[in-house]
Amino acid sequence: MFEEEMFDSEEMEDGLESIMLERRMAYVRQVSVDEVMDMFPEAPEIPQNQELWALLDVQGQPIALAGSESAAKLSAMRHDIETVSVH
């Protein structure tokens, strides 16, 4: 039998984050108007019922804001950013 090398979960997360940053990866998720105001303080006033999607880097920092999921993904493609699923 052999010993498997064990990694601390925090070390693994840091390593994955580094890889994802190098590969220019981001994720898309639907956001509320309140979240948008926190992410983009310079944003104009937005109606509460507006559907909004954010493109976020692997650290959760906002990159772009769009009115649909497909528009957010298109923005990523235009900037050579690969979108990944986050569960």
Helices and strands as residue ranges (DSSP letters): H 9-22, E 25-31, H 33-39, E 52-57, E 62-66, H 69-78, E 82-83
